[in-house]
Amino acid sequence: MKRKLTLLVLALVICTALFAGGAAEDDGKILIGVSMPTMTHPIRKSSVEIIDEWLTTHPNVEVVVTDGQLNANKQIADIEDLIARHADVILVAAHQSPTLVSVLQQAKDAGIAIIAFDRTLTDPSVQISQVINDDYLAGKTGAELIVEGMGETGKVAIIEGTPGAANTVDRQTGFMDEISKYPGIEIVADLPANFQRVQAVDVFENILQSNPDITGVYCHNDEMALGVCKVLKDAGKTGVVVVGCDGQKDALESIIAGELYGTVRKIIEVEYALDIAMDYLETGECEDNLMLESAKINSSNVNDYYDPDAIF
């Protein structure tokens, strides 16, 4: 009996020590998860640099960035992991928003605040805030640039982003609403390339082969637009107006070089989303909808926006 009692006391001591050790390892930091749809795009890589810089002034915060790898199931699993880790806030840039409805509801039910950034969510009721650029306006502005560059008649190809992604839908809708005002412009091709430069090269090579008299190309982002410019350059074809969206540094350099006609500036949202997360955690309140300002960029004003030291 005495031996059993001694073992019980020893077990209690061990459990107490383990509990205390676990508490000691908990440094009390705020945990913010950032669910990215991919890490291959320059915006995503630049976002990590922005997060690292932001953390230098927020030593009480840990940020975990996940990579959805352009796969809906992978992004769902990433968010499930952040729920299991008891994140205080999850910032999410949805790969395909409809697929995330259930898992984001689970996060909300677990008491985790959700902030959408970069792309809108199918079910905004789960979020406390969103930080986005106006992608519909970006699409309309892209159409304006096409018309400015090639006139009100011609043959235009569209290279879309990720099918089903909110910014793909909005940039496409804005573009079509504006370009439909010009009956002399014919859309000869409309294909996706998932916002990826390499994919856009393959897609546009086929488009150009079928439409050698093309006069304009609208791409949902600069990465794809730069891929198109490469194909045109390799083919020795000039006079085609290519327009992108995002305003990344090498796109601005391409405008300066006389290759890309124009782009629509996008402001990277992640720093704003982090600040909103902190406002919410510290006060229980935050701005519920922050729309960042875009800008039309072409050769007439590119030097106003170009910064050789920019990270994006």
Secondary structure, DSSP 8 states (H G I E B T S, - for coil): -HHHHHHHHHHHHHHHHHHHHHHHH----EEEEEEES-SSSHHHHHHHHHHHHHHTT-TTEEEEEEE-TT-HHHHHHHHHHHHHTT-SEEEE--SSGGGGHHHHHHHHHTT-EEEEESS--S-GGG-SEEEEE-HHHHHHHHHHHHHHHH-S-EEEEEEE-STT-HHHHHHHHHHHHHHTT-TTEEEEEEEE-TT-HHHHHHHHHHHHHH-TT--EEEESSHHHHHHHHHHHHHHT----EEE-SB--HHHHHHHHTTSS-EEEE----HHHHHHHHHHHHHHS---SEEEE--EEEETTTHHHH--TT---
